[in-house]
Amino acid sequence: MGKTIPREEFEAMVGQELGVSDWFEITQERINQFADCTEDWQYIHVDPEKAKDTPFGTTIAHGFLTMSLLSAMVYQMPVMEGVVMGVNYGMNKCRFVSPVPVNCRIRGRFVLSKFEEIRPGEVQTTTAVTVEVEGREKPALVAEWLGRRYFGEAA
């Protein structure tokens, strides 16, 4: 869990980077487990032999696996004091810009774009997210992520 900061301090971070997550390794086992969970066993993800003959030259992570790891990455970012619950509200934009090859590492970079009070005890944040692939210039994913945070009695 990231550092807890006062709500006013968090809100003042609009336009600033919240932080960068640790690296997450994308192993074939992780890819296979995601394939089993989602029932998406396309060979480019789970068959290393067949994947050798693709433009990728190896298996690649599902785009939705990359996106789902945002949940783990964001836990390392600062959190507002008094939040009792947070929920995903969706994405305004999400693009899978480049593939994530097996046995590479990815990390998330988070910039707070917008902070708005929806009603007393409930705020919505818009966060620009970039998932970087270690050693590559082009990111794997860029997204505009919406989250709702609830304080005290509002939850």
N, C-alpha and C positions, 0 to 999 in steps of 0.2 A: 504494500500500500504506500502510495506517495505521501509526501509531507502534507500535513493539515495546515491550511492557512485561513485567515479570516475572509469572509465573503467579500468584503470591500476590496481587499488586496487581490483576490481572485478576479473580481470584475475589472479592476484596473489593469489587468494583464491583456485586455482585448488588443489585438494586433501584435502580441508578443508570443514567442515560443514558450509553451508550457514545459517542454522537455523532449528528451529522446530516450526511448526505451533501451533495455538491454537487447543483445542479439538473441534471436531464436533460431535454432538449427532445424532445417527442414530435411528430415531423414525419410527414407523410403517407408519405414515403419509408420511414421506420422502420416504420410500420404495415404498409405493403405488403410490405416484406421479411419481417416476421414472418408475415404471411399466406401468403407463398410458402413459408416454412420449415415452417409447420404445416399447410398446405393448408386453412386456414380463411379463405375469401374471402367471408364474409358481407358483404352490401352496406353494413351499418352501419359497417364498417371500411374498405372499399376503394372505395366509389362515392360521391364527394362530392355528386353531383347527387341521387341517390336518398336519401342520408342527410339532405339538407335537409328532407325531408318527415317525418322522425321526430321524436319528442319532444326529441331531442338537438340537432337543427338543423344538425348537421355530422357528419363521421365521428368515431368514437371508437376509442381503443386497445383491443385485446383485453385482457381481464382478465389472461390469462396472460402477455401482453407486460409489463404492469405488474409482475406477480409475478416474471417472469424477470429484470427489471432489478435486483431485490434483490441478485443476484450481483455486479453492478458496484458498487452502492452500498455493500455491506458491505466491499469492499476498502479503503474509506476509514476504516474503524473500527480501533481498536487491535487488535493481534494479540499473542498470548502468545509470549514467548521460548521457543525450543526446539521449536515446532510444526513438524513436517516435512510434514504433510499434513492437510488439512481436507476433510470431505465433508458434503453435505447429508444429513440423516437424515429430513427430512420436515417436515410441518406438523401441529400438533395442531388448529389452527383457522386458517382463512383466509376472509375475507369481502371481496368487492368492493363497497364501500360506496357509491361514486358513480362515474360515468363519467369517463374521462380524454379530454377533447376534443382533437382535432388542434391542433397549434401551441401547446400549453400546456407548462408545465414541471412536473416532479414531483421530489420528493426523499424520501429515507428517513430516518426517525428510529428509532433503535435503543436499547432498554432491556434490559439483561441481567437476566432474571428468575430464572434458576436455573443453577447450576454444579454438576455432579456427576461424581465419578470413577466410571467404568464398570469399569475394571480398571487396573492399573499401566500408565501410558503412554497411556491413552485417557480423555478427558473428553467429557461431553456438555453443551452449553450450550442453554438455552432463552432465546430473545430475543423480546421483544415488539416488533413492527415496525409502524410507521404510515407509509404513503406519502401525503404531502401534495401537494395540487395548488396551485400558486402562485395566490394571490389568492382562494382559496376556503376556507371554514371547514370544510366536510365533507371528510374524507380520502377518497382513492380506494380504499385497501386497509388493512385491519388484519389482522395475523396473529401467530401464535405459532410461531416457526420453531425447529426443532431442528437442531443441528449437532454433528458429532463432530470432535474434534481429536486428533491422534496425535503423540506425542513420541518422538524418538530411535529406538530399536530397534523400537518397537511398530509402526511403519509397514512 
